[in-house]
Amino acid sequence: METAEIRSTIKDLITEIAEDMDTEASAITEDAHFTEDMGLDSMALLEVLATMEKKFSVSIPESEFPNLTSINKCAETVEKYMAQSN
């Protein structure tokens, strides 16, 4: 799977979750911080993580959670664990 496709998939996921939290669509960019810029809470972040793991068939260790702060950071992490599973 290409990096752009991973980012697009994660962005779609974030957009879907953000709609439930009344986050402005314009706030959802690849470098925007999930909590500071988009206003996502910890439950939303757990939903993002669980959905990413399922969608991309990866297992992301808990030690990575603090690094998952933006779409770009999530895409980098997903790519890292996809490469390790091959």
ZIKADA-V191033 format. One record per pair of residues at least 12 apart in sequence whose ideal C-beta (glycine too) atoms are under 6 Angstrom apart, sorted by sequence separation. I is the first residue (numbers start at 1). J is the second residue. D is the distance in Angstrom with one decimal. If there is no record, write none. Layout:
I&J&D + I&J&D
This chain:
15&28&5.6 + 64&77&5.6 + 14&28&5.7 + 23&38&5.0 + 23&39&5.5 + 18&38&5.9 + 60&81&5.9 + 56&78&5.0 + 58&81&4.0 + 58&82&5.7 + 52&78&6.0 + 17&44&5.1 + 17&47&5.9 + 34&69&5.8 + 33&69&5.4 + 33&70&5.9 + 13&51&5.5 + 31&70&5.5 + 30&71&4.5 + 31&72&5.8 + 30&72&4.9 + 11&71&5.3 + 10&71&5.1 + 7&71&5.9 + 10&74&5.0 + 10&75&5.8 + 7&75&4.6 + 6&75&4.7 + 6&78&5.5
